[in-house]
Amino acid sequence: LLGVLTIIYNIPLVYFLLPGYLVASALTFVASEDYVSVAWDSAGVTTGPVTTPMVLALGVSLGNTMGTNGFGILALASIGPILSVLAMGVSTQLIDLIKKVK
């Protein structure tokens, strides 16, 4: 979705990539090692043999239609799984901490 928005509204790629990866880096220090390993490895889901051609075709065709390029659409697709797994790891830690306090 973010990649499509950058193409349609001609938003610079750095406006989404930099904050996304900064948040992911910050969550990396907070989440447990188990979640961090899975999170950063989950970005590989977006570079699989089925997903990559589909996402790149979407980016190129949408970019040609809008008169721009589809550069960065795969990078923006990769940040989603990383952030979601890291957020799950942090929320799990918070839930465990709350249970211990009670």
Disulfide bonds with the S-S distance in Angstrom:
none
